[in-house]
């Protein structure tokens, strides 16, 4: 088998799951977390960012401090600080007050294969 480079890996091409994806919203497919760069219907290809700093929705009634570990709540499509049964996806790189709707997150590619207990 010959070597074939496919893509750099900061943004990956994926197939949208049931319900499709919305630009700027996190997407969890298996253990792979990304942030959709476009809105597409289910079964269509989309680009998902898996590294970098992004503004993302958070649980409104929650204060977050820079450096907090953030977890993905796949039901509500927000990040929070609850590790139980949620996927660890990155770190806060901004403070976010209670209440507020977004926070800046640094996605951590090494967390793509980890699952919170």
N, C-alpha and C positions, 0 to 999 in steps of 0.2 A: 504494500500500500504506500503510495506516495504522499508526502506532506502537502497539505492544502490549508493555507491561512483563510479563516472565514470572516472574522471581524475583530476589532480591537478589544471589545468587551466592556467599555464604559456604558454603552447602550447596546442592548441585545434585541434581536427580533424574536417575538413570541407570538403565540396564537391567543387571542382574547378568549377568556373563559365564558361560561354561561352568564348572560347579563351584559356582556361587553365590558369595555373599560372607558374611563373618563380622563381626559387630559389633566395631569397634575395630581391624580389620586393614586394611592398605593394599590398594587396588585400582588396578591400572593398566589402563586401557582406551585403547588407542592410545597417545597421549602424555599423556593426562589422568590425573593421580594424585589419588586422594582416599582418605579413611578412612571406611569404612562405618559408619553410625550404627545399623544393625540387621542381623540375620542373615536372609538371604532366599535362596531357591533360584534357580538360573539362570533367566533370561528374565523374572524379576519386577522391578518397580521398587524401587529403594532410594535412600536419601539418602546422599550422599557429601560429607563436609566437605572443602573445598579451601583453607581458610585457618584460622588460629588455632594454638593450642598444644595438642598432644595427646600422650598417653603411647602409645608404640608399641614393638612388639617389635624387638629388635636382635640381632645376632650375639652370642651369649653370651661367647665367648672373644675379646672386643675391648673395650679401654678407649676411651671417648669423652669428650672434653672440651667444655665449653660453648664454642660458637662453631664447632665442627667442621661442615663441610659433610657432609650425609648423603645417601646414595644408596639407591635401592630395589632389593633383590634379589628379583625377582618369582618366582623358583623357590622360594626358602625363606621368602618372605613376611616379611622382616626388613629393617631398615636397617643399613647399615654405612658404611665410609669408602672403599670400593673404587669408583673412578670408571670403570674399564674396563668397557664394555658394560652399564652400569647407568644408571638415570635419577636425576639430581640432584633431590631433592624438598624439601629444607629444611635448617635448621640445628639443631644441638643447643642446647637452652637449659637443660640440666642436665649435670652430669658423670655418667658411668656407668662403674662399675668392670668389670674383667675378673676373674672372670665376673659377669655380671648379665644379666637378661632384658629390661629395658626402658630407654628413655630418653625424655625430653621433647623433642619436635620442634616447631619453628615452621615450619609449612608456608609455602612461598613461592609465591604464585600466578604470579609471573613465571617460575618454573621449570617450569610446566606444559607449556610448549612447547619446552623444551630437552632435549637428549639428550647424555649424556656420550660422548666419543669412544671 
